[in-house]
Amino acid sequence: MFDAAVASAMPGQCVPRWLPQPPKGRTIVIGAGKAAAAMARAVEDHWDGPLSGMVITRHGHAAPCRAIAVVEAGHPLSDEAGIAATARMRALLDGVTADDLVLCLISGGGSALLAAPPPGVGLADEQGMMAALLKSGATIAEMNSVRKHLSTVRGGRLALAAAPARVVTLIISDVPGDDPSTIASGPTVPDPTTREQALDILARYRLAAAGPITEWLRNPASETPKPGAFEAECHLIATPAMALDAAAAVARELGYAPLILGDAIEGEARDVAKAHADIAHRVRRDGRPVVAPCVLLSGGETTVTVTGAGRGGRNAEFLLALAVALDGAPDIHALAADTDGIDGTEDNAGAVIGPDLLERARALGISAGKSLVDNDAYRFFERTGSLVTTGPTLTNVNDFRAILIDGPRIEKDHRG
């Protein structure tokens, strides 16, 4: 099921049908994200005519291209390579005309990769703020609201730099709700959020941003172009919902009834896990809201408020909390993984659990509860041999969660 979800979002599968007609003038391809290089290769493989350009992807996520340059840069924190690549990308747009086409390829991760700090804000300032935001429990929409106002390319400004050319953006979505203005901080989409909201987000999570950041956000020049400032031609070519539908089709083929709980689930990973566990327990006890054998599918992007000193991404944390809440319930197995192949900043995509996991952990002298308190899910699953490691998949439609419940195991009291 996980393989099917990832395959449905592979650029070679979803890019070709969305390609526009070649223009009278030049075709310049730009873009950023974990899938950007694979998207660029798909464009080259199916484009009729000359093209040029450059895309930026995360280190380790490159794909070979012929005419489009591929540059690797830092993620989840921007780096000097990203700053240099973004400047080079903007230079490609100098002198474009109304006869030219700028084809922009956007996927998750683009916010960090498109690095262009505003005047007075240094790279170290932005890195420090983002490192704190990533640990704060802020949602991706909140983080990207701040990011959009701390950049000269995010939040619609890249589209302004491409005027008067026609700009067509192809997007692989990794955010709950599939809002184009949030995905990769919407470099070619008008921004409905404001600099005041960005300041409020920093205050809400009690983040003491460096002085230059606060000073810039208080400056009216930090405001982004708003809806109506320009027309955005965007196409969502792969989404979490599409990926879950692909997984559901596989489940049916294997004789499991799929129940999609949602493709845009947010919240603390451990809280989401408890809610999923409650549903799984109800299925085994009452046969509702679906009868086993079945699989509960969900997507979205949870958050982790880091208070411990351990290691692990949000999918590993979700699974560890799920295992604790299921407490060895028979016939229930689960997988949670990021479809880009990287769970947070670790080398795994996610992990798997089964009914015997906690017992195996105890035999090794590992406490699931203590590991959860310390945000140490990665080492818990590493020691129990339960990590899922795929390497970069070259796409990204966010988290994939599947809880498989074998059956029939309906423990109902039929008396009366």
NORKA-V6547 format. One record per residue. PSI is psi in radians with two decimals (* if undefined). BURIAL is # if it has 24 or more other C-alpha atoms within 12 Angstrom, else .. Layout:
PSI,BURIAL / PSI,BURIAL
//
This chain:
-0.74,# / -0.75,# / -0.72,# / -0.67,. / -0.79,# / -0.76,# / -0.60,# / -0.39,# / 0.14,# / 2.34,# / -0.67,# / -0.42,# / -0.69,# / -0.28,# / -0.82,# / -0.74,# / -0.21,. / 0.06,# / 2.34,# / 3.01,# / 2.52,. / 2.57,# / 3.07,# / -0.64,. / -2.45,. / 2.75,# / 2.06,# / 2.12,# / 2.21,# / 2.95,# / 2.98,# / 2.56,# / 2.99,# / -0.41,# / 0.05,# / -0.72,# / -0.76,# / -0.61,# / -0.74,# / -0.71,# / -0.68,# / -0.65,# / -0.85,# / -0.69,# / -0.33,# / 0.18,# / 2.35,# / 1.66,. / 3.05,. / 2.64,. / 2.88,# / 3.08,# / -2.91,# / 2.45,# / 2.74,# / 2.28,# / 2.97,# / 2.63,# / 2.25,# / -0.02,# / 0.34,# / 2.74,# / 2.50,# / 2.29,. / 2.79,# / -0.93,. / -0.36,# / 2.15,# / 2.48,# / 2.16,# / 2.37,# / 2.50,# / -3.12,# / 2.54,# / 2.39,# / -0.09,# / 2.36,# / 2.71,# / -3.14,# / -0.58,# / -0.68,# / -0.68,# / -0.80,# / -0.71,# / -0.70,# / -0.71,# / -0.72,# / -0.68,# / -0.80,# / -0.62,# / -0.49,. / -0.36,# / -0.10,# / 2.27,. / 0.19,. / 2.68,# / 3.04,. / -0.28,. / -0.14,. / 2.74,# / 2.22,# / 1.94,# / 1.98,# / 2.19,# / 1.97,# / 2.38,# / 3.02,# / 2.51,# / -0.22,# / -0.43,# / -0.83,# / -0.60,# / -0.58,# / 1.54,# / 1.94,# / 1.34,# / 2.57,# / 3.00,# / 2.32,. / -0.23,. / 2.11,# / 2.84,# / -0.72,# / -0.62,. / -0.84,# / -0.71,# / -0.76,# / -0.74,# / -0.77,# / -0.64,# / -0.70,# / -0.72,# / -0.70,# / -0.47,# / -0.09,# / -0.32,# / 0.09,# / 2.57,# / 2.89,# / -0.61,# / -0.69,# / -0.78,# / -0.74,# / -0.41,# / -0.72,# / -0.81,# / -0.69,# / -0.55,# / 0.00,# / 0.78,# / 2.69,# / 0.14,# / -0.51,# / 3.04,# / 0.65,# / -0.16,# / -0.44,# / -0.63,# / -0.69,# / -0.64,# / -0.39,# / -0.08,# / 2.53,# / 0.31,. / 2.74,# / 2.24,# / 2.11,# / 2.17,# / 2.19,# / 2.24,# / 2.26,# / 2.02,# / 2.37,# / 0.28,# / 2.54,# / 2.23,# / -0.21,# / 0.65,# / 2.01,# / -0.44,# / -0.22,# / -0.61,# / 2.11,# / 0.46,# / 0.49,# / 1.03,# / -0.36,# / 0.36,# / 2.36,# / 2.60,# / 2.06,# / -0.19,# / 2.89,# / 2.87,# / -0.54,# / -0.67,. / -0.66,# / -0.76,# / -0.68,# / -0.66,. / -0.77,# / -0.69,# / -0.69,. / -0.66,. / 0.21,. / 0.84,. / 2.12,# / 1.56,. / 2.65,# / 2.60,. / -0.79,. / -0.55,# / -0.86,# / -0.73,# / -0.73,. / -0.75,# / -0.39,# / -0.15,. / 2.22,. / -0.40,. / -0.27,. / -0.16,# / 2.47,# / 2.79,# / 2.35,# / 2.86,# / 2.31,. / -0.28,. / -0.59,. / 2.83,# / 2.28,. / 2.15,# / 1.70,# / 2.57,# / 2.15,# / 1.89,# / -0.28,# / 2.40,# / 2.86,# / -0.64,# / -0.73,# / -0.70,# / -0.73,# / -0.62,# / -0.70,# / -0.72,# / -0.69,# / -0.65,# / -0.71,# / -0.74,# / -0.79,# / -0.74,. / -0.54,. / 0.06,. / 0.30,. / 2.26,# / 2.08,# / 2.45,# / 1.94,# / 1.98,# / -0.37,# / 2.64,# / 0.07,# / 0.66,# / 2.25,# / 3.06,# / 3.02,# / 2.33,# / -0.73,# / -0.52,# / -0.72,# / -0.67,# / -0.75,# / -0.70,# / -0.73,# / -0.71,# / -0.70,# / -0.73,# / -0.75,# / -0.75,# / -0.69,# / -0.65,# / -0.81,# / -0.62,# / -0.78,# / -0.17,. / 0.44,# / 2.58,. / 0.13,. / 2.65,# / 2.34,# / 2.63,# / 2.35,# / 3.02,# / 2.32,# / 2.12,# / 2.48,# / 2.77,# / -3.02,# / -2.68,# / 1.86,# / 3.03,# / 2.79,# / 2.07,# / 1.90,# / 2.07,# / -0.27,. / -3.04,. / 0.28,. / -2.93,. / 2.64,# / 2.56,# / -3.11,# / -0.54,# / -0.71,# / -0.72,# / -0.74,# / -0.85,# / -0.67,# / -0.77,# / -0.62,# / -0.78,# / -0.73,# / -0.75,# / -0.58,# / -0.52,# / 0.81,# / 0.30,# / 2.28,# / 2.70,# / 0.26,# / 2.15,# / 2.70,# / 2.67,# / 2.41,# / 2.27,# / 2.69,# / 2.31,# / -0.18,# / -0.10,# / -0.02,# / 2.02,# / 1.75,# / -2.06,# / 0.20,# / -3.11,# / 0.07,# / 2.75,# / -0.59,# / -2.43,# / 3.06,# / 2.67,# / 2.76,# / 3.10,# / -0.45,# / 0.06,. / -0.87,# / -0.63,# / -0.74,. / -0.69,. / -0.76,# / -0.64,. / -0.44,. / 0.01,. / 0.46,. / 2.31,. / 2.08,# / -0.70,# / -0.78,# / -0.68,. / -0.66,# / -0.75,# / -0.62,# / 0.18,# / 0.78,# / 0.77,# / -0.61,# / -0.88,# / -0.56,# / -0.87,# / -0.50,# / -0.78,# / -0.47,. / 0.06,# / 0.62,. / 0.15,# / 2.57,# / 2.03,# / 2.06,# / -0.37,. / 3.02,. / 2.28,# / -0.27,# / 0.43,# / -3.12,# / 1.74,# / 0.61,# / -2.70,# / 2.57,# / 2.21,# / 2.30,# / 2.18,# / 1.92,# / 2.22,# / 1.95,# / 2.76,# / -3.04,. / 2.32,. / 0.76,# / 1.93,# / 1.15,. / 2.60,. / 1.95,. / 0.17,. / 2.59,. / *,.
//
